[in-house]
């Protein structure tokens, strides 16, 4: 849990939250961790993505992490489309949530403000309803923003 806290605190304390429209001039842009660090700011998926790759670099298995799209309530007048990083200590465990809205790492069961829709990583995509129905098999990750991010990230690492 110390790696999770270290990474979560690092990004939450050093990176300023701004919308993609303010940061990039477009409605939606998934920044690589390098792009986020250079700018010093990002939006929710940028936080989740940076935490994901940082933890992976620190030896946390990809299979234990998912970038999770949620509906967040209580953070404005309407439900907010939001992304967090979830960490599963075991496949059947309740995940813990690494978030930029509430910086304390908490089990998902203690985050009633979040309603998961789907989660993904480099291995696939899981619908939240599949987890509750017992279907744990991943689907193909067809998220175009993820593909574009991975392409830019690959060029950064060359």
C-alpha positions in Angstrom: 0.0 0.0 0.0 3.0 2.4 0.5 3.7 2.5 -3.3 0.0 3.4 -3.9 0.1 6.2 -1.3 3.4 7.5 -2.6 2.2 7.7 -6.2 -1.3 9.0 -5.3 0.1 11.7 -3.1 2.8 12.7 -5.6 0.4 13.5 -8.4 -2.4 14.9 -6.2 -0.1 17.3 -4.4 2.0 18.5 -7.4 -0.3 18.5 -10.4 -3.1 21.1 -10.8 -6.5 20.0 -12.1 -7.6 21.8 -15.3 -10.0 20.7 -18.0 -8.7 19.5 -21.4 -10.3 22.6 -23.0 -8.1 24.8 -20.8 -5.0 22.6 -21.0 -5.1 21.5 -24.6 -7.8 23.5 -26.4 -9.8 20.4 -27.1 -12.8 18.8 -25.5 -11.0 15.5 -24.6 -7.3 14.6 -24.7 -5.6 11.8 -22.8 -2.2 13.0 -21.8 0.8 10.7 -21.3 2.5 11.0 -17.9 5.4 13.0 -19.5 2.9 15.4 -21.2 1.2 15.9 -17.8 4.4 16.5 -15.9 5.7 18.9 -18.4 2.5 21.0 -18.3 2.1 20.5 -14.5 -1.6 20.1 -14.9 -4.2 17.7 -16.2 -7.7 16.4 -15.8 -9.1 13.3 -14.1 -8.0 10.7 -16.7 -4.6 12.2 -16.9 -4.2 11.7 -13.1 -5.4 8.1 -13.4 -3.2 7.3 -16.4 -0.1 8.9 -14.7 -0.7 6.9 -11.5 -1.2 3.7 -13.5 2.0 3.9 -15.5 4.0 5.1 -12.4 2.8 2.1 -10.3 3.5 -0.2 -13.2 7.1 1.2 -13.4 7.4 0.5 -9.6 6.6 -3.1 -10.2 2.8 -3.2 -9.5 1.3 -5.8 -11.9 -0.9 -4.4 -14.6 -3.5 -7.1 -13.8 -4.1 -5.5 -10.4 -4.9 -2.0 -11.8 -7.7 -0.6 -13.9 -8.4 2.9 -15.1 -12.0 3.2 -14.2 -14.7 5.4 -15.7 -17.3 6.3 -13.1 -20.2 8.7 -12.5 -19.3 10.9 -9.5 -22.1 12.4 -7.5 -21.9 15.1 -4.9 -19.2 17.1 -6.6 -21.4 19.6 -8.4 -25.0 20.1 -9.5 -25.1 16.9 -11.7 -23.3 13.6 -11.9 -19.8 14.1 -13.1 -18.1 11.8 -15.7 -14.9 11.0 -14.0 -11.9 8.6 -14.1 -10.0 7.1 -11.2 -7.4 4.4 -10.8 -8.6 1.2 -9.0 -6.2 -1.3 -7.5 -7.4 -4.9 -6.8 -5.2 -6.7 -4.2 -6.7 -10.0 -5.4 -9.0 -10.6 -8.4 -12.1 -11.0 -6.2 -11.3 -8.2 -3.7 -13.0 -4.9 -3.4 -10.6 -2.5 -5.1 -9.2 0.6 -3.5 -9.6 4.0 -5.3 -6.8 6.4 -6.2 -8.6 9.7 -7.0 -7.8 13.3 -7.5 -11.3 14.5 -6.1 -10.8 12.8 -2.7 -7.1 12.3 -2.2 -7.3 9.7 0.6 -7.1 6.1 -0.8 -10.3 4.3 0.2 -11.9 1.0 -0.6 -14.6 1.4 -3.4 -17.1 0.3 -0.8 -16.4 3.5 1.1 -16.9 5.7 -2.0 -20.7 5.9 -2.4 -20.2 9.0 -4.5 -18.7 6.8 -7.3 -20.7 4.5 -9.6 -18.4 2.5 -11.8 -19.3 2.0 -15.5 -16.2 0.3 -16.9 -12.6 -0.3 -16.2 -9.7 -1.0 -18.5 -5.9 -1.6 -18.7 -3.6 -2.8 -21.4 -5.1 -6.3 -21.1 -8.7 -5.5 -21.8 -11.9 -3.8 -20.7 -14.4 -4.8 -18.1 -17.9 -3.5 -17.7 -19.0 -2.9 -14.1 -22.1 -5.0 -14.6 -20.0 -8.0 -15.7 -18.2 -7.9 -12.4 -21.4 -7.9 -10.4 -22.8 -10.7 -12.5 -19.7 -12.9 -12.0 -18.3 -12.5 -15.6 -14.7 -11.6 -15.0 -13.5 -12.2 -18.6 -12.1 -9.0 -20.2 -13.5 -7.6 -23.4 -11.3 -6.1 -26.2 -10.2 -2.6 -25.3 -11.5 -0.5 -28.3 -11.0 2.8 -26.6 -9.5 5.1 -29.3 -8.1 7.6 -26.9 -6.1 4.7 -25.2 -4.7 3.7 -28.5 -3.6 7.3 -29.3 -2.1 7.7 -25.8 -0.1 4.4 -26.2 1.2 5.5 -29.6 2.5 8.8 -28.2 3.8 7.1 -25.1 5.8 4.6 -27.2 7.4 7.5 -29.1 8.4 9.1 -25.7 10.1 5.9 -24.6 12.1 5.4 -27.9 
